[in-house]
Amino acid sequence: MSTSCVLRTRCFLRQVIPGLPAAMQRNYTVDVSAPLLRTQGYVDGRWVSAASVFPVLDPATGKEIARVSDCGPAEAKQAVDAAYKAFSSWKQYTAKERSLLLRKWFDLLTLHKEDLAKLITFESGKPIRESLGEVAYSASFLEWFSEEARRVYGDIVPSPVKDRRILLLKQPVGVASIITPWNFPSAMITRKVGAALAAGCTVVVKPAEDTPLSALALAELAEQAGIPAGVLNVVPCSREKTPSVGQVLCTDPLVAKISFTGSTATGKMLLKMAADTVKKASMELGGHAPFVVFDSADVDKAVSGAMASKFRNSGQTCVCSNRFLVQSGIHDRFVEKLSRAMETELRVGHGSEADTTQGPLINSRAADKVVRQISDAVSKGAKVLRGGKRLDGSFMEPTLLADVTTDMLCTKEETFGPLVPVIRFNTEEEAVAIANATDVGLAGYFYSQDVSQIWRVVEAMEVGIVGVNEGLLSTPEATFGGVKQSGLGVEGSKYGINEYLDLKYVCFGGLAP
């Protein structure tokens, strides 16, 4: 185990930020104790330094909070080789042995939840309450797949002839490359790695360049749990080195599987790289979730669901509601109540402050995108009912737009920010057509108390995940995955482990009838 470090981050705000409370309007210093902070790569059970380092920044202040080893293709190759070597022994562990190790890892995440949450907040900007929730969510996947490890069942199939027996066996695919995003820097790792390790695979994790600290902390706890050397490897790298590291992880012939969460455009590039060696692939890609409110809906519950779905992580989730479709009969009432809820329930600030609900966006590019969508909508006739302004750095005011039409940019591309564009519609058929008018289909939400309508819309929505009268959906027991260009395969649930397994047919012949 490497020596514990302490993260010291000094956060300075030197100017008045419109819309922020007084506590955020002064120069201040925050010292955050983070005994799980690791700044080196983790390869073959060892903490390894690279030739250079890259900074990890607090997105709320732009200040450096750590410098992390900038791993390149050489370190990535070392990690792949280590994982391949470890696979020969890890796959021989019994399902119960793998289950117990995953359970120990789960216990350690639960024990260190506060330290892990601090790392998430300071490297991603997420409010501390949400970071604590993410740690619990992360741990839940290790718990779930520790249990699923013992339920990887094959089949004995009745044979059409008397002297044969047909067996179908499930076996681990081998080394898996795990490439994860910044918006859930802990949970997106455990959702993938928990399933892979439970199946008997070994992994190389490439965390997002904005949020490597959570990944390295998970590796430290995996080591403490007794996960053998080489089974889990982590290679952090800068934005500049990401393409070359990704090239290794997606083309090396020793890698049998890639699992990626991120944009559709990047997913397509990774699939092309993986094609030459015909690797198995899981892709959880972009979303553009519709949130539909029908006239029969309970408006108060719809507003509550909209708040939960839209503003979690400041709108930076792949299942975040992006297009709000509200039927004419309740449109004005819904918009008025949503505006009031935004005013009373949302507080912009540094994620480390207990009452913050809206942290910064991950970087200035993210804020630029939201500003561009707002400007485009206003230029085409939308009205700003609340918010609409960019604050200091990458902070954005939570924004509500009315009179939105389908030709506006915010209805054509994923936002990843705290923007609510409301489209008025008249008929169910119109709403379904607008909801499905996109080349992606990850999540969709709608509110209705008409049972017949509920079944019609559930079946008509072209998405992989549907929330009916519910704005928060994710749980390890259920599948997570999309249709169309939102990706391939599923994560979580009893089906998630199948993404890391090959099915082998055994024909046992020559048996006496």
C-alpha positions in Angstrom: 0.0 0.0 0.0 1.3 3.4 -0.9 1.8 6.2 1.7 -1.4 8.2 2.5 -1.4 11.8 1.2 -3.5 14.8 2.2 -5.2 16.9 -0.4 -4.9 20.6 0.3 -6.9 22.9 -2.0 -7.0 26.7 -1.7 -10.2 28.1 -3.3 -10.1 31.8 -4.0 -13.1 33.8 -5.4 -12.0 37.4 -6.0 -15.0 39.0 -7.5 -18.7 39.3 -7.0 -20.6 36.4 -8.7 -24.2 37.4 -9.6 -26.7 35.0 -8.2 -24.3 33.4 -5.6 -25.0 33.9 -1.9 -22.9 36.0 0.4 -20.9 33.0 1.7 -19.6 32.6 -1.8 -18.7 36.2 -2.4 -15.5 36.5 -0.3 -12.0 35.2 -0.6 -11.7 32.0 1.4 -9.6 28.9 1.9 -10.8 25.4 2.2 -8.6 22.6 3.5 -9.9 19.1 2.6 -8.4 16.1 4.2 -8.3 13.2 1.7 -6.4 10.3 3.1 -7.3 8.2 0.0 -5.6 10.6 -2.4 -3.3 8.8 -4.8 -1.5 10.6 -7.7 0.3 7.7 -9.4 -0.9 5.1 -11.9 -1.7 1.7 -10.5 -0.3 -1.2 -12.5 0.2 -4.8 -11.5 -0.4 -4.0 -7.9 2.2 -1.2 -7.8 1.9 2.6 -7.8 3.9 3.8 -10.8 5.0 7.2 -11.8 5.1 8.5 -15.4 7.6 10.8 -16.9 5.3 13.8 -16.5 2.3 14.9 -14.5 -0.9 16.8 -15.3 -3.0 19.0 -13.1 -6.4 18.2 -11.6 -8.5 21.3 -11.1 -11.4 22.3 -8.9 -14.0 23.3 -11.5 -15.6 25.7 -9.0 -12.4 27.8 -8.7 -10.1 26.7 -11.5 -7.4 26.1 -8.8 -5.1 23.1 -8.9 -5.8 20.4 -6.3 -3.4 17.7 -7.3 -0.9 16.6 -9.9 -1.3 13.1 -11.3 1.0 10.9 -13.3 0.4 11.4 -17.0 0.5 7.8 -18.2 1.1 7.2 -21.9 1.1 4.3 -24.3 4.0 2.6 -22.5 2.2 2.5 -19.2 -1.1 1.5 -20.9 0.7 -1.5 -22.5 2.2 -2.5 -19.2 -1.2 -2.4 -17.7 -2.7 -4.6 -20.4 0.2 -7.1 -20.1 -0.3 -7.2 -16.3 -4.0 -7.8 -16.7 -3.4 -10.5 -19.3 -1.0 -12.3 -17.0 -3.3 -12.0 -14.0 -6.3 -13.3 -16.0 -4.8 -16.8 -16.1 -5.0 -17.1 -12.3 -8.0 -14.8 -11.6 -10.3 -16.9 -13.8 -9.4 -19.9 -11.7 -10.7 -18.3 -8.6 -14.0 -19.8 -7.6 -17.1 -17.7 -7.9 -17.4 -17.6 -4.1 -13.8 -16.4 -3.8 -14.4 -13.6 -6.2 -17.7 -12.8 -4.5 -16.0 -12.4 -1.1 -13.3 -10.1 -2.4 -15.9 -7.9 -4.1 -17.8 -7.8 -0.8 -14.7 -6.7 1.1 -14.2 -3.9 -1.5 -17.8 -2.9 -1.0 -17.3 -2.8 2.8 -14.3 -0.5 2.4 -16.1 1.9 0.1 -18.9 2.2 2.7 -16.3 2.7 5.5 -14.6 5.5 3.6 -17.6 7.2 2.1 -16.8 10.7 3.4 -13.3 10.7 2.0 -14.4 9.4 -1.3 -17.2 12.0 -1.5 -14.8 14.8 -0.9 -12.6 13.7 -3.8 -15.7 13.5 -6.1 -16.8 17.0 -5.0 -13.4 18.7 -5.4 -12.5 17.1 -8.8 -16.0 17.2 -10.4 -17.7 20.1 -8.7 -20.6 17.9 -7.6 -22.5 19.0 -4.4 -21.3 17.0 -1.4 -24.7 15.5 -0.7 -24.8 14.2 -4.3 -21.2 12.9 -3.9 -22.2 10.9 -0.8 -25.1 9.6 -2.8 -22.7 8.6 -5.6 -20.4 6.7 -3.2 -23.4 4.7 -2.0 -24.5 4.1 -5.6 -20.9 3.0 -6.5 -20.8 0.6 -3.5 -24.1 -0.9 -4.4 -22.7 -2.2 -7.7 -19.9 -4.0 -5.9 -22.4 -5.5 -3.5 -24.8 -6.5 -6.4 -22.1 -8.1 -8.5 -20.5 -9.8 -5.5 -23.8 -11.6 -5.3 -24.2 -12.1 -9.1 -20.7 -13.7 -9.2 -22.2 -16.9 -7.7 -25.1 -17.0 -10.2 -23.3 -17.3 -13.5 -25.3 -20.3 -14.5 -24.9 -22.3 -17.8 -27.5 -24.7 -19.2 -28.0 -28.4 -19.9 -30.1 -28.6 -23.1 -32.2 -31.6 -24.0 -30.5 -33.3 -26.9 -32.3 -34.3 -30.1 -30.4 -37.7 -30.2 -29.9 -40.2 -27.4 -26.1 -40.6 -27.5 -25.3 -36.9 -26.9 -25.5 -34.3 -24.2 -25.6 -30.6 -24.9 -24.0 -28.2 -22.4 -23.8 -24.4 -22.6 -21.0 -23.0 -20.4 -20.3 -19.3 -19.5 -16.7 -18.3 -19.3 -14.9 -14.9 -18.8 -13.9 -13.1 -22.0 -10.4 -12.0 -20.7 -8.9 -8.5 -20.3 -11.4 -5.7 -20.4 -10.5 -2.0 -21.2 -12.7 0.3 -19.1 -13.0 3.9 -20.2 -15.1 6.1 -18.0 -16.5 9.7 -17.9 -16.1 12.5 -15.4 -19.7 13.1 -14.4 -19.9 9.9 -12.2 -16.1 9.3 -11.6 -16.7 6.5 -9.1 -20.0 4.9 -10.0 -19.2 4.4 -13.7 -16.1 2.4 -12.7 -17.8 0.1 -10.2 -20.7 -0.5 -12.5 -18.3 -1.9 -15.1 -15.5 -3.3 -13.0 -17.8 -5.0 -10.5 -19.4 -7.0 -13.4 -16.1 -7.7 -15.0 -14.4 -9.0 -11.9 -17.4 -11.0 -10.9 -17.3 -12.8 -14.2 -13.6 -13.6 -13.9 -12.2 -10.9 -16.2 -9.3 -8.6 -15.4 -9.4 -4.9 -16.2 -7.5 -1.7 -17.2 -9.3 1.5 -16.3 -8.7 4.8 -18.1 -10.5 7.4 -16.0 -11.5 10.8 -17.4 -8.7 13.4 -17.4 -10.8 15.7 -15.3 -11.5 13.2 -12.5 -8.7 10.6 -12.0 -8.6 10.9 -8.2 -11.7 8.9 -7.6 -10.5 6.0 -9.8 -7.1 5.9 -8.0 -8.9 6.0 -4.6 -10.9 3.0 -5.7 -7.7 1.2 -6.7 -6.3 1.8 -3.2 -9.3 0.3 -1.6 -9.3 -2.6 -4.0 -5.7 -3.3 -2.9 -6.8 -3.1 0.7 -9.6 -5.6 0.0 -7.1 -8.1 -1.3 -7.9 -7.9 -5.1 -4.8 -9.6 -6.5 -2.1 -7.7 -8.4 -2.9 -7.1 -12.1 -6.6 -7.8 -11.7 -7.4 -4.1 -11.5 -5.1 -1.5 -13.2 -5.6 2.2 -13.5 -3.8 4.4 -16.0 -4.7 8.1 -15.6 -3.7 10.5 -18.4 -4.1 14.0 -19.6 -6.4 15.2 -22.4 -3.3 15.3 -24.7 -2.4 11.7 -24.1 -5.9 10.3 -24.1 -5.9 9.4 -27.9 -2.7 7.4 -27.7 -3.7 5.6 -24.5 -7.1 4.9 -26.0 -5.4 3.5 -29.1 -3.6 0.9 -27.0 -6.6 0.0 -24.9 -8.8 -0.5 -28.0 -6.3 -2.2 -30.4 -4.0 -4.4 -28.3 -4.8 -8.0 -29.3 -4.5 -9.0 -25.6 -7.6 -7.0 -24.8 -10.8 -9.0 -25.4 -13.4 -6.4 -24.5 -13.9 -2.6 -24.2 -16.6 -0.9 -22.1 -17.0 2.9 -22.6 -19.3 5.5 -21.3 -19.2 8.9 -23.0 -20.2 10.8 -26.1 -21.6 9.0 -29.2 -18.9 10.6 -31.4 -16.1 9.1 -29.2 -17.9 5.8 -29.0 -17.9 5.5 -32.7 -14.2 6.1 -32.9 -13.5 3.5 -30.3 -15.7 1.0 -32.1 -13.7 1.5 -35.3 -10.4 1.0 -33.4 -11.8 -2.2 -31.8 -13.0 -3.6 -35.1 -9.7 -4.8 -36.4 -9.3 -7.3 -33.6 -13.1 -7.9 -33.3 -13.4 -7.1 -29.6 -16.6 -7.4 -27.7 -17.9 -3.9 -26.9 -20.3 -2.2 -24.5 -21.1 1.4 -25.3 -23.2 3.7 -23.1 -23.3 6.8 -25.2 -25.2 10.1 -25.5 -28.7 10.8 -24.5 -31.3 13.4 -25.3 -34.1 12.5 -22.8 -37.6 13.7 -23.3 -39.7 14.6 -20.3 -43.4 14.6 -21.2 -46.2 15.9 -19.0 -49.7 15.0 -20.1 -52.9 16.7 -19.1 -53.8 13.8 -16.8 -50.6 14.2 -14.8 -50.3 15.1 -11.1 -48.6 18.4 -11.7 -47.0 18.6 -8.3 -45.4 15.2 -8.8 -44.3 16.1 -12.3 -42.6 19.2 -11.1 -40.9 17.3 -8.4 -39.7 14.7 -10.9 -38.5 17.4 -13.3 -36.4 19.0 -10.5 -34.9 15.6 -9.6 -34.2 14.6 -13.2 -32.9 17.9 -14.6 -30.9 19.4 -11.8 -29.0 16.4 -10.4 -25.2 17.2 -10.9 -26.2 20.5 -12.4 -27.8 18.8 -15.4 -24.7 16.8 -16.2 -26.0 13.2 -16.3 -26.5 11.0 -19.4 -30.1 10.3 -18.4 -30.8 13.9 -17.6 -34.1 15.3 -19.0 -33.2 17.5 -21.9 -36.5 18.3 -23.7 -39.6 19.1 -21.7 -42.9 18.6 -23.5 -46.0 19.8 -21.7 -49.5 19.4 -22.9 -51.5 22.6 -23.5 -54.1 22.0 -20.8 -51.6 22.1 -17.9 -48.7 23.9 -19.6 -49.0 27.3 -17.8 -49.6 25.7 -14.4 -46.6 23.3 -14.8 -44.3 26.1 -15.9 -45.4 28.4 -13.1 -44.8 25.7 -10.4 -41.5 24.6 -11.9 -40.3 28.2 -11.9 -41.3 28.6 -8.2 -39.5 25.3 -7.3 -36.3 26.4 -9.1 -36.4 29.7 -7.1 -36.9 28.1 -3.7 -35.0 24.8 -4.0 -31.9 25.6 -6.0 -28.7 27.2 -4.6 -25.6 27.7 -6.7 -22.3 27.4 -4.9 -19.2 25.4 -4.2 -20.0 21.8 -3.8 -18.3 21.5 -0.4 -20.9 23.8 1.2 -23.7 21.8 2.8 -26.6 23.7 1.3 -25.3 23.8 -2.3 -27.5 22.1 -4.8 -25.9 23.4 -8.0 -22.2 23.2 -8.4 -20.2 24.4 -11.4 -20.2 22.7 -14.8 -17.1 20.6 -15.3 -15.2 23.3 -17.3 -15.6 26.5 -19.3 -16.3 24.6 -22.5 -19.4 23.0 -20.9 -20.7 26.4 -19.8 -20.0 27.8 -23.3 -22.3 25.1 -24.8 -25.2 26.0 -22.5 -24.8 29.7 -23.3 -24.8 29.0 -27.0 -28.0 26.9 -26.7 -29.7 29.7 -24.7 -28.7 32.4 -27.2 -29.9 30.3 -30.1 -33.2 29.7 -28.5 -33.8 33.4 -27.6 -32.8 34.4 -31.1 -35.6 32.1 -32.5 -38.3 33.3 -30.2 -37.9 31.5 -26.8 -38.5 33.5 -23.6 -36.2 33.3 -20.6 -38.5 32.9 -17.6 -35.7 32.3 -15.0 -32.0 32.5 -15.0 -30.3 32.6 -18.4 -26.9 34.0 -17.3 -23.4 32.6 -17.1 -21.8 33.3 -13.8 -18.1 33.4 -12.9 -16.0 30.5 -14.3 -18.1 27.6 -15.3 -21.1 28.4 -13.1 -24.4 28.7 -14.8 -27.7 30.0 -13.5 -30.4 27.3 -13.6 -32.5 28.5 -16.6 -36.1 28.0 -17.7 -37.2 28.7 -21.3 -40.7 28.9 -22.6 -42.1 29.1 -26.2 -39.4 26.6 -27.3 -39.7 25.0 -30.7 -38.2 21.9 -32.3 -35.9 24.0 -34.6 -33.9 25.3 -31.7 -30.4 23.9 -30.8 -31.4 22.9 -27.3 -34.0 20.5 -28.7 -31.5 19.0 -31.2 -28.5 18.3 -29.1 -27.8 17.1 -25.6 -27.2 20.0 -23.2 -25.4 18.7 -20.2 -26.2 21.7 -18.1 -29.0 23.3 -16.0 -31.3 24.3 -18.8 -35.0 23.5 -19.0 -36.5 24.2 -22.5 -40.3 23.8 -22.5 -42.2 22.8 -25.6 -46.0 23.0 -25.7 -47.9 20.2 -27.4 -51.6 19.3 -28.0 -51.9 15.5 -28.6 -50.3 12.3 -27.4 -49.3 11.5 -31.0 -47.5 14.8 -31.3 -45.6 14.3 -28.1 -44.5 10.8 -29.0 -43.3 12.0 -32.5 -41.3 14.8 -31.0 -39.8 12.5 -28.3 -38.7 10.0 -30.8 -37.4 12.5 -33.4 -33.7 11.9 -32.5 -31.0 9.4 -33.4 -30.3 8.5 -29.8 -32.5 6.8 -27.2 -31.2 6.3 -23.7 -33.8 7.5 -21.2 -37.3 9.0 -21.4 -39.8 10.2 -18.8 -43.5 11.0 -18.8 -46.2 11.8 -16.3 -49.7 10.5 -16.7 -52.5 9.0 -14.6 -54.3 7.4 -17.6 -53.4 3.7 -17.5 -54.2 3.1 -21.1 -52.0 6.0 -22.1 -49.2 4.9 -19.9 -49.0 1.5 -21.7 -49.2 3.1 -25.1 -46.4 5.6 -24.4 -44.2 3.1 -22.7 -44.3 0.9 -25.7 -44.0 3.8 -28.2 -41.0 5.6 -26.6 -37.8 4.7 -28.5 -35.5 4.5 -25.5 -33.8 1.9 -23.3 -35.0 3.3 -20.0 -38.5 4.7 -19.2 -39.5 6.6 -16.1 -43.3 6.6 -15.6 -44.3 9.2 -12.9 -40.7 9.0 -11.7 -37.7 11.2 -12.3 -34.9 9.1 -10.7 -34.3 5.7 -12.2 -30.9 4.2 -11.7 -30.5 1.2 -9.5 -28.1 -1.8 -9.7 -31.0 -4.3 -9.9 -32.2 -2.8 -13.3 -30.6 -2.7 -16.7 -28.9 0.5 -17.9 -28.5 1.0 -21.6 -30.0 2.6 -24.7 -31.2 2.0 -28.2 -30.4 3.7 -31.5 -27.0 5.5 -31.3 -27.2 5.6 -27.5 -25.1 2.5 -27.4 -24.7 -1.3 -27.3 -25.3 -3.7 -24.4 -26.5 -3.0 -20.9 -25.0 -2.5 -17.5 -26.3 -3.4 -14.1 -28.9 -6.0 -13.3 -28.5 -9.8 -13.8 -27.8 -9.1 -17.4 -24.8 -6.8 -16.9 -22.4 -9.6 -16.1 -23.2 -11.3 -19.5 -21.3 -8.5 -21.2 -18.1 -10.0 -19.8 -18.9 -13.7 -20.6 -18.5 -15.9 -23.6 -21.0 -18.7 -24.2 -19.4 -22.0 -25.0 -21.3 -24.9 -26.5 -20.1 -28.4 -25.5 -21.4 -31.4 -27.5 -20.7 -34.5 -25.4 -21.2 -37.4 -27.8 -20.6 -41.2 -28.0 -22.7 -41.9 -25.0 -24.4 -45.3 -24.7 -28.1 -44.9 -25.3 
